[in-house]
C-alpha cells in the first residue's frame, strides 16, 4: 500500500542558507540566461505600492543621518521589468533605471503627473556589436551630464565604458581600458560617477589593490573618448564586510557610495556612505567611506545596487533601488531619503 510522504517543514536556518547560496550564484556574472529577453521597445505599466521603512514601526522616519521620505515596491506586468542596477532621478519623480541586461526603464513615482510616458527599451548598440548575445550587455553602472544630456554606461562582461547621445538615441563611443580589464568580471564596473568638473571615478566591486582596498580609477576626462589619458589609481575603503555597488557625485568635494553585503544572518544589507574628496587626488589616495545610514532588518533591506541624488527645495534627496534578479523571493524597492547635515 502506498503511503503519503510525511512533510517535514524546512527549518528557517536551512531556508536562509539555501537563499544565500542561490543569491550568491545569481550575483556571479554568468550569461544571465535566466532573465527575460526584451524583443521590442514599448510602454511600461508600473505599479508602485507604498512601503514603510520599518513594518514593525510604521512611524519610524530616521535612519542614521537620513530621513525617510517615501518608498515603494515596484511591480509590472511586463516580464522584462526589474533587475535594476543603476538609477537616474529627476526631482519631480521621473525615474530612469537601467537593468543588468542592457534594458532601460522609464516611469514616474510619487505625487504629480508624469512628464513622459513610461517606456521600456533595450540600449542601442553599435553595428559591430549587433551579433553579441543580448545577455552579454551586463550594464551595471550609469552616469549623466545634464549640460550635454549625454550618458555613460559601464559594462562588466564587456569590461567597457560607452557614451550615449541625448535620450540614449545612439552610441557615440566605447572604450576598454587595461586597468579595467585587470579587474575580475565577477565584480568590475559596478560604480561609475561623473564629477561636476568633468572627471570620472570608477570603483571596482571586487578588483582589489595589493593592500586590500578596492581599486578605483580617476579619469581626467571622458572615459569613452580615445584621447583621454590613462587614469590614476586610487583606493576605496568601504564599511567593513561591504562591497561598493554604485556611486554618484554629491558635489565637487563629496562622493556618495552605495555598499552591499550578503550574510547568512541578515541576507542582504546596504550602507549608504559619503566620501570626502581631498582637493588634490593623487595616485594611491585613500577614499574612506563614512556611513550615513545602514539598511538592515528590521528596516527595508534587499539587493540595493542603484543610487541617485536630486535637489528639492534646497534639500538633498538620496534615492536607492534594489535589483530583484528577476526572482520571486526578491523585490524591486525604490527608497527616497533626505540627507541631514
C-alpha positions as CSV (number, residue, x, y, z in Angstrom):
1,X,0.0,0.0,0.0
2,X,1.3,3.4,-0.9
3,X,1.6,5.8,2.0
4,X,1.6,9.6,1.7
5,X,5.1,11.1,2.2
6,X,5.4,12.8,5.5
7,X,6.0,16.6,5.2
8,X,8.9,18.0,7.2
9,X,8.9,21.8,7.1
10,X,12.2,23.4,6.2
11,X,13.9,24.9,9.2
12,X,14.4,28.7,9.0
13,X,18.2,28.3,9.2
14,X,18.3,25.9,6.2
15,X,15.9,28.1,4.2
16,X,18.2,31.0,4.8
17,X,21.3,29.0,3.8
18,X,19.6,27.9,0.5
19,X,18.5,31.5,-0.3
20,X,22.1,32.8,0.3
21,X,23.5,30.1,-1.9
22,X,21.0,30.9,-4.7
23,X,21.7,34.6,-4.4
24,X,25.5,34.1,-4.4
25,X,25.1,32.2,-7.7
26,X,22.9,34.9,-9.2
27,X,25.4,37.6,-8.3
28,X,28.0,35.9,-10.5
29,X,28.1,37.5,-14.0
30,X,27.2,34.3,-15.9
31,X,25.2,34.6,-19.1
32,X,22.1,36.0,-17.3
33,X,20.2,33.5,-19.4
34,X,17.7,33.1,-16.6
35,X,16.5,36.6,-17.3
36,X,13.9,37.5,-19.9
37,X,14.9,38.9,-23.2
38,X,13.4,42.2,-24.5
39,X,12.3,41.8,-28.0
40,X,10.7,45.2,-28.7
41,X,10.6,48.6,-27.0
42,X,7.2,49.7,-25.8
43,X,5.0,51.0,-22.9
44,X,5.8,50.0,-19.4
45,X,3.0,49.7,-16.9
46,X,4.4,50.1,-13.4
47,X,2.6,49.7,-10.1
48,X,4.1,51.5,-7.1
49,X,2.9,50.3,-3.6
50,X,4.0,52.5,-0.7
51,X,6.1,50.7,1.9
52,X,7.1,51.7,5.5
53,X,10.8,51.9,6.4
54,X,10.1,49.6,9.3
55,X,7.0,47.4,9.1
56,X,7.1,46.9,12.8
57,X,7.2,50.7,13.5
58,X,5.5,52.5,10.6
59,X,6.1,55.9,12.2
60,X,9.9,55.4,12.1
61,X,11.5,58.0,9.8
62,X,15.1,58.4,10.8
63,X,18.0,56.1,10.0
64,X,21.5,57.4,10.6
65,X,21.8,60.8,9.0
66,X,18.9,60.2,6.7
67,X,15.2,61.0,7.0
68,X,12.9,58.5,5.2
69,X,10.7,60.5,2.8
70,X,8.9,57.7,0.8
71,X,9.4,54.2,-0.5
72,X,7.7,51.9,-3.0
73,X,7.7,48.3,-4.0
74,X,7.6,48.4,-7.8
75,X,5.9,45.7,-10.0
76,X,4.9,45.4,-13.6
77,X,3.1,43.1,-15.9
78,X,6.0,43.3,-18.3
79,X,8.2,40.3,-17.5
80,X,11.3,42.3,-18.5
81,X,10.8,44.8,-15.7
82,X,13.3,44.5,-12.8
83,X,17.0,43.7,-12.4
84,X,17.7,47.4,-12.0
85,X,21.4,48.1,-11.3
86,X,21.7,51.8,-11.9
87,X,19.5,54.8,-11.5
88,X,18.9,58.4,-12.5
89,X,16.1,60.5,-11.0
90,X,14.6,63.9,-11.7
91,X,13.2,65.9,-8.8
92,X,9.6,65.5,-9.9
93,X,9.8,61.7,-9.6
94,X,10.7,60.8,-13.1
95,X,12.8,57.6,-12.9
96,X,15.3,56.2,-15.4
97,X,16.5,52.7,-14.4
98,X,19.0,50.5,-16.3
99,X,19.0,46.8,-15.7
100,X,22.0,44.5,-15.8
101,X,20.8,43.1,-19.1
102,X,21.0,46.4,-21.0
103,X,17.3,47.4,-20.6
104,X,16.2,51.0,-20.0
105,X,13.1,51.6,-17.9
106,X,11.4,55.0,-17.6
107,X,8.5,55.6,-15.3
108,X,7.1,58.0,-12.6
109,X,6.6,57.7,-8.9
110,X,5.1,59.9,-6.2
111,X,2.7,62.8,-6.4
112,X,2.3,64.9,-9.5
113,X,1.9,64.0,-13.1
114,X,4.4,62.1,-15.2
115,X,6.3,64.3,-17.7
116,X,7.0,61.5,-20.1
117,X,5.2,58.3,-21.0
118,X,6.6,55.2,-19.2
119,X,8.7,53.0,-21.5
120,X,11.0,50.0,-21.7
121,X,13.6,49.6,-24.4
122,X,17.0,48.0,-25.0
123,X,20.1,50.1,-25.1
124,X,21.2,50.9,-28.6
125,X,24.3,49.1,-29.8
126,X,27.0,49.8,-32.4
127,X,26.7,48.0,-35.8
128,X,29.8,45.9,-35.0
129,X,28.2,44.7,-31.7
130,X,24.9,43.6,-33.0
131,X,26.0,39.9,-33.2
132,X,26.8,39.8,-29.5
133,X,24.2,37.9,-27.4
134,X,21.7,40.2,-25.5
135,X,22.8,38.8,-22.2
136,X,26.4,39.9,-22.7
137,X,25.4,43.5,-22.1
138,X,25.8,43.3,-18.4
139,X,25.2,47.1,-17.7
140,X,26.0,47.7,-14.1
141,X,26.6,51.5,-13.8
142,X,25.3,54.7,-15.4
143,X,26.1,58.4,-15.1
144,X,24.8,61.5,-16.9
145,X,26.0,65.0,-17.8
146,X,22.9,67.3,-17.6
147,X,24.7,70.1,-19.6
148,X,25.1,68.0,-22.7
149,X,22.4,65.3,-21.9
150,X,24.9,62.6,-22.6
151,X,25.1,59.3,-20.7
152,X,27.8,56.8,-19.8
153,X,27.3,53.2,-19.1
154,X,29.8,50.7,-17.6
155,X,29.6,47.0,-18.7
156,X,31.0,44.3,-16.6
157,X,31.2,41.4,-19.0
158,X,32.5,43.6,-21.8
159,X,34.8,45.5,-19.4
160,X,33.9,48.6,-21.4
161,X,32.5,52.1,-20.9
162,X,30.2,53.5,-23.6
163,X,28.9,57.1,-24.2
164,X,25.4,57.7,-25.5
165,X,23.8,60.7,-27.1
166,X,20.8,62.7,-25.7
167,X,17.9,60.4,-24.9
168,X,20.0,57.3,-25.5
169,X,19.4,57.8,-29.2
170,X,22.7,56.2,-30.3
171,X,26.1,55.0,-29.1
172,X,28.7,57.7,-29.6
173,X,31.8,55.9,-28.5
174,X,33.0,52.9,-26.4
175,X,36.4,52.2,-24.9
176,X,38.0,49.4,-23.0
177,X,40.8,50.1,-20.6
178,X,43.6,47.7,-19.5
179,X,43.2,49.0,-16.0
180,X,39.5,47.8,-16.0
181,X,40.3,44.6,-17.9
182,X,42.6,43.7,-15.0
183,X,39.5,43.6,-12.7
184,X,37.6,40.3,-12.4
185,X,34.5,40.1,-14.5
186,X,32.7,38.8,-11.4
187,X,32.8,42.3,-10.0
188,X,34.0,45.0,-12.3
189,X,32.5,48.4,-13.1
190,X,29.7,48.4,-10.6
191,X,30.2,52.1,-9.9
192,X,30.7,55.0,-12.3
193,X,30.3,58.6,-11.3
194,X,30.9,61.9,-13.2
195,X,32.2,64.7,-11.1
196,X,31.0,68.3,-11.7
197,X,34.3,69.3,-13.2
198,X,34.1,66.6,-15.9
199,X,36.3,63.9,-14.3
200,X,35.0,60.4,-13.8
201,X,35.5,57.9,-11.0
202,X,35.1,54.1,-11.5
203,X,35.2,51.8,-8.5
204,X,35.7,48.1,-8.8
205,X,33.4,45.9,-6.9
206,X,36.0,43.1,-6.5
207,X,39.1,44.3,-8.1
208,X,41.4,44.9,-5.2
209,X,44.7,46.7,-4.6
210,X,47.7,44.9,-3.1
211,X,46.9,46.3,0.3
212,X,43.3,45.1,0.3
213,X,41.4,48.2,-0.8
214,X,39.0,48.5,-3.8
215,X,40.9,49.6,-6.9
216,X,39.4,53.0,-8.0
217,X,40.2,54.8,-11.3
218,X,40.1,58.6,-11.7
219,X,39.8,59.7,-15.3
220,X,40.7,63.3,-16.2
221,X,38.0,63.3,-18.9
222,X,35.5,61.3,-20.8
223,X,36.4,57.5,-20.3
224,X,34.8,56.6,-23.7
225,X,37.0,59.2,-25.6
226,X,40.1,57.7,-27.3
227,X,42.1,60.8,-26.5
228,X,41.5,60.6,-22.7
229,X,44.8,59.8,-21.0
230,X,45.3,56.8,-18.7
231,X,43.6,57.1,-15.3
232,X,45.3,57.2,-12.0
233,X,44.7,54.6,-9.3
234,X,43.0,55.5,-6.0
235,X,42.0,53.2,-3.2
236,X,38.4,52.9,-1.8
237,X,37.8,51.6,1.7
238,X,34.1,50.6,2.2
239,X,32.5,49.8,5.6
240,X,33.8,46.5,6.9
241,X,32.5,43.5,5.1
242,X,30.8,45.5,2.3
243,X,31.4,46.0,-1.4
244,X,30.6,49.1,-3.5
245,X,27.7,48.7,-5.9
246,X,27.1,52.3,-7.1
247,X,28.4,55.9,-6.7
248,X,27.3,59.4,-7.5
249,X,28.8,62.8,-7.0
250,X,27.1,64.8,-4.3
251,X,29.1,67.9,-5.2
252,X,32.7,68.9,-6.2
253,X,34.2,67.5,-3.0
254,X,31.9,64.8,-1.9
255,X,31.0,61.3,-3.3
256,X,28.2,59.1,-2.2
257,X,28.8,55.3,-2.4
258,X,26.2,52.5,-2.0
259,X,27.6,49.4,-0.4
260,X,26.2,45.9,-0.2
261,X,26.7,42.8,2.0
262,X,25.2,39.3,1.9
263,X,25.3,37.2,5.1
264,X,23.5,34.2,6.5
265,X,22.2,36.2,9.4
266,X,20.7,39.2,7.7
267,X,20.8,38.2,4.0
268,X,21.2,41.5,2.0
269,X,22.1,44.7,3.8
270,X,23.2,48.1,2.5
271,X,25.2,51.0,3.7
272,X,24.9,54.5,2.1
273,X,28.2,56.2,2.7
274,X,29.9,59.5,1.9
275,X,33.5,60.1,0.8
276,X,35.2,63.5,1.4
277,X,37.4,64.0,-1.6
278,X,40.7,65.8,-1.0
279,X,41.5,68.9,-3.0
280,X,44.2,67.0,-4.8
281,X,43.6,63.4,-5.8
282,X,47.0,61.8,-6.4
283,X,47.9,58.2,-7.2
284,X,47.2,56.0,-4.2
285,X,44.9,58.4,-2.4
286,X,42.7,56.6,0.0
287,X,38.9,57.2,-0.2
288,X,37.4,56.3,3.1
289,X,33.7,55.6,3.4
290,X,31.9,57.4,6.2
291,X,28.5,55.6,6.7
292,X,25.4,57.8,6.6
293,X,22.8,55.0,7.1
294,X,22.6,51.2,7.3
295,X,19.6,49.4,5.7
296,X,19.2,46.1,7.5
297,X,16.4,44.1,9.2
298,X,14.0,45.1,10.6
299,X,14.3,48.0,8.2
300,X,13.7,47.6,4.5
301,X,16.6,45.6,3.0
302,X,17.3,43.9,-0.3
303,X,19.9,43.8,-3.0
304,X,20.5,47.6,-3.3
305,X,22.5,48.4,-6.4
306,X,21.4,51.8,-7.7
307,X,22.0,55.2,-6.3
308,X,20.8,58.7,-7.3
309,X,20.7,62.3,-6.0
310,X,18.2,65.1,-6.6
311,X,17.8,68.6,-5.2
312,X,14.4,69.6,-4.0
313,X,13.5,72.9,-2.3
314,X,17.1,73.4,-1.1
315,X,17.3,69.8,0.3
316,X,19.4,66.9,-0.9
317,X,17.4,63.8,-1.7
318,X,19.1,60.3,-1.9
319,X,17.4,57.5,-3.9
320,X,18.3,53.8,-3.8
321,X,16.9,51.0,-5.8
322,X,17.2,47.2,-5.4
323,X,18.0,44.6,-8.1
324,X,15.5,41.8,-7.8
325,X,17.4,39.4,-10.1
326,X,14.0,38.5,-11.5
327,X,13.5,36.2,-8.6
328,X,10.2,35.6,-6.7
329,X,11.9,36.0,-3.3
330,X,13.3,39.4,-4.0
331,X,11.7,42.8,-4.6
332,X,12.3,46.0,-6.6
333,X,12.4,48.6,-3.8
334,X,12.8,52.3,-4.6
335,X,13.5,54.4,-1.5
336,X,13.8,58.2,-1.1
337,X,15.7,59.8,1.8
338,X,16.6,63.4,2.8
339,X,20.2,64.0,3.8
340,X,20.5,65.8,7.1
341,X,23.8,67.7,7.6
